[in-house]
Amino acid sequence: MKFKITKEMRKITQEKELNRQIESILGKKTILELTPIIIKKADLSDKICFFFDTDDNASPFDINMAYDAGFDIVVPISKMTADQVPKLVQDAIFSRKPKAPTTFFIGGSNVKEAEKIAKEVIKSLIPPFECPVIIDPRGSHTTASAIVALTLQVARIHGFLDLSGKKIICLGGTGPVGQIAALIASKINAKVIITSRREQFVKELAEKLTIKAGKGATKIIGEVADTDEQYLKIVKDADIIWSVGKAGVQILSNKIMNQLPPNKIIVDINLVPPYGIEGIKPKHDNNEIYPGIFGIGALALGRLKANVEGQILKEAAATKGLKIYDYNYAFNVAKTLLARE
Ligand SMILES: NC(=O)c1ccc[n+]([C@@H]2O[C@H](COP(=O)([O-])OP(=O)(O)OC[C@H]3O[C@@H](n4cnc5c(N)ncnc54)[C@H](OP(=O)(O)O)[C@@H]3O)[C@@H](O)[C@H]2O)c1
């Protein structure tokens, strides 16, 4: 009797042969188990940063920093004023789920208005729609924090325990950066003197800053200075000199620096030549510039400032609910980052 080998029979024979070969390799029958994998849907909400800037054009510096820190969308709103805050903030928060990753960043050259904006933003965050708020007009909070933290680190290298009781001269300190640096320094009990070409203005500013620094802080003093003689008289017995005046303006010349006694730390944050203190270079990082006078330049300082801002933006992007990132927070971040190095 003849068998007709069908296509089906050939397929079964081939499968049996394949199984036999697998068994000969693995030595036993294989059993494949399918275990259900539960995939948790990731939170795909975009991280949005609303950047309120008082200037005509929102700063590309802070916009880039926010993207680099991981925000998916940065919404720059320029010419921002405090009276526009409630509507914009509430439209931004009520359109998303409570605790959605929305951050408000307040910047701009008009520091007074930026402070008002910050207050309004915090007031407009209705529970449970609260969000993180970063306050850093013209980079003042992060830059000033970096100045004080780096000075503290270098001071310790030179045998100071801390900055308490140390005489700090804040040259040209009436700008946003100088004011916040003076504020932090007075809170850690340094003796701070802000210089300015405007006598009345600096005296009133020093009083206002002292009140702002609060209980337990040291009194901030305002002094007029515009000539070499005035500057020399003020900086001669300082422990620390911060040059925080306008970019591209030299405040202390070589002639003044050569007359100073040793045991001083100088910080110049001006990156635009001529620098604020003659002889200092942006890359200097605890270099001896004059005998016994050690300097920190604008690049060394700028690196820490950028790291502080980046860290704060990253933290804010991952924060749910209200958290305020101002100079108090930035100063702690700066100290922590330096301690890790
Ligand atoms: N390295 C960094 O990472 C970094 C980051 C941010 C900012 N910065 C730099 O930080 C510095 C301060 O910034 P800011 O925005 O706070 O400063 P600013 O407001 O531009 O200027 C500060 C003060 O400088 C004084 N000034 C102006 N022209 C002067 C002159 N010819 N002689 C003496 N004083 C003069 C003014 O004080 P009076 O009118 O009261 O005398 C002014 O209030 C700038 O150099 C900026 O570029 C550096």
The ligand as a Tripos MOL2 file, in Angstrom:
@<TRIPOS>MOLECULE
LIG
   48    52     1     0     0
SMALL
NO_CHARGES

@<TRIPOS>ATOM
      1 N1         30.9380   86.5400   36.9180 N.am      1 LIG1
      2 C1         29.6450   86.2860   36.9010 C.2       1 LIG1
      3 O1         29.1960   85.1420   36.9040 O.2       1 LIG1
      4 C2         28.6560   87.4270   36.9190 C.ar      1 LIG1
      5 C3         27.2730   87.1740   36.9820 C.ar      1 LIG1
      6 C4         26.3870   88.2680   37.0410 C.ar      1 LIG1
      7 C5         26.9110   89.5510   37.0100 C.ar      1 LIG1
      8 N2         28.2410   89.7300   36.8920 N.ar      1 LIG1
      9 C6         28.8610   91.0780   36.9010 C.3       1 LIG1
     10 O2         28.5740   91.5990   38.1810 O.3       1 LIG1
     11 C7         28.7590   93.0000   38.1620 C.3       1 LIG1
     12 C8         27.6380   93.6350   38.9330 C.3       1 LIG1
     13 O3         26.4260   93.4420   38.2510 O.3       1 LIG1
     14 P1         25.2040   94.3790   38.6050 P.3       1 LIG1
     15 O4         24.1490   94.1220   37.6150 O.co2     1 LIG1
     16 O5         24.8870   94.2490   40.0470 O.co2     1 LIG1
     17 O6         25.9190   95.8190   38.3880 O.3       1 LIG1
     18 P2         25.3710   97.2120   37.8500 P.3       1 LIG1
     19 O7         24.0200   97.4600   38.4040 O.co2     1 LIG1
     20 O8         25.5630   97.2960   36.3800 O.co2     1 LIG1
     21 O9         26.4320   98.2170   38.5150 O.3       1 LIG1
     22 C9         26.6790   98.2220   39.8960 C.3       1 LIG1
     23 C10        27.1200   99.5880   40.3480 C.3       1 LIG1
     24 O10        28.3080   99.9690   39.6880 O.3       1 LIG1
     25 C11        28.4700  101.3530   39.9640 C.3       1 LIG1
     26 N3         29.1600  102.0460   38.8600 N.ar      1 LIG1
     27 C12        28.6980  102.2950   37.6180 C.ar      1 LIG1
     28 N4         29.6160  102.9770   36.9200 N.ar      1 LIG1
     29 C13        30.6600  103.2010   37.7620 C.ar      1 LIG1
     30 C14        31.9040  103.9060   37.6440 C.ar      1 LIG1
     31 N5         32.2710  104.4780   36.4920 N.pl3     1 LIG1
     32 N6         32.7290  103.9050   38.7180 N.ar      1 LIG1
     33 C15        32.3860  103.3070   39.8750 C.ar      1 LIG1
     34 N7         31.2040  102.6680   40.0550 N.ar      1 LIG1
     35 C16        30.3790  102.6070   39.0100 C.ar      1 LIG1
     36 C17        27.0750  101.9330   40.1710 C.3       1 LIG1
     37 O11        27.0380  102.3910   41.5060 O.3       1 LIG1
     38 P3         26.8130  103.9360   41.9060 P.3       1 LIG1
     39 O12        26.0750  104.6020   40.8070 O.co2     1 LIG1
     40 O13        25.9980  103.7820   43.1480 O.co2     1 LIG1
     41 O14        28.1690  104.4870   42.1540 O.co2     1 LIG1
     42 C18        26.1740  100.7190   40.0140 C.3       1 LIG1
     43 O15        25.0540  100.7480   40.8960 O.3       1 LIG1
     44 C19        28.8690   93.3760   36.6800 C.3       1 LIG1
     45 O16        30.2110   93.5910   36.3770 O.3       1 LIG1
     46 C20        28.3380   92.1250   35.9690 C.3       1 LIG1
     47 O17        28.8470   92.0090   34.6760 O.3       1 LIG1
     48 C21        29.1230   88.7000   36.8680 C.ar      1 LIG1
@<TRIPOS>BOND
     1     1     2 1
     2     2     3 2
     3     2     4 1
     4     4     5 ar
     5     4    48 ar
     6     5     6 ar
     7     6     7 ar
     8     7     8 ar
     9     8     9 1
    10     8    48 ar
    11     9    10 1
    12     9    46 1
    13    10    11 1
    14    11    12 1
    15    11    44 1
    16    12    13 1
    17    13    14 1
    18    14    15 2
    19    14    16 1
    20    14    17 1
    21    17    18 1
    22    18    19 2
    23    18    20 1
    24    18    21 1
    25    21    22 1
    26    22    23 1
    27    23    24 1
    28    23    42 1
    29    24    25 1
    30    25    26 1
    31    25    36 1
    32    26    27 ar
    33    26    35 ar
    34    27    28 ar
    35    28    29 ar
    36    29    30 ar
    37    29    35 ar
    38    30    31 1
    39    30    32 ar
    40    32    33 ar
    41    33    34 ar
    42    34    35 ar
    43    36    37 1
    44    36    42 1
    45    37    38 1
    46    38    39 2
    47    38    40 1
    48    38    41 1
    49    42    43 1
    50    44    45 1
    51    44    46 1
    52    46    47 1
@<TRIPOS>SUBSTRUCTURE
     1 LIG1         1 GROUP 0 **** ****
